[in-house]
Amino acid sequence: MDVKLYNIVAIVNEGYSDWVMELAKFKGARGGTIIPANGSVTADAMKLYGIGIHPEKEIVLILVNEDLVNGILELLYDKLGSQSEAMGIFFTLPVAHASENLLEQYIEKKEE
């Protein structure tokens, strides 16, 4: 069976990764990985975009079936996007290859 998986990448200010996971799970995701990170930007970029930069970030990686991507992204944009304190940036990456044991989990989930 052909399974199309996507990795949703959420980059948010520190302290908002749990919200990302709550919203994603509400829309059908099963879990994710949270990675602490530091943002960097030049003073010129801050002036150009008119934003303050919160250097402590969290990156959340969420692997989902293709049919869940749009619902999760729309909710994340709405609740935790650039107009919120989370200052979220969200995008997806297609998963070209995955281990067989991982793919089996998503095939079983889809068929249930």
C-alpha positions, 0 to 999 in steps of 0.5 A: 500500500502506498502511504504518503507521509509528511513531516510538519515542522513547527518553529515556535518561541520557547514554551509553546511546543506543548500547544503545538502538540495539543493542536496537532493531536486534536487534528489527528496527529499521534505525537511528535519530537520537540527539539530546543533551538536558538534563533538568530537574525541580524539587526537589519532584518529585525528593522526590515520586518518590524519584529522582535526576535525571541532567541530561544526557540523550539522545533516540533517535528510531527509525522503525519499522513497526507490527509491530516496536513492541511487541517493541522497547518490551518489550526497552527497558523490560526492559533500560534502563527506570527500574530501570536506570542508563539511567533510560529513558522510552519511548513511541511517536508515530504517524506521520500523514504522511511524505515519499514517499521515506521511505514507499517504503523501508518498503514495500519492506522490508515486501514483501521 
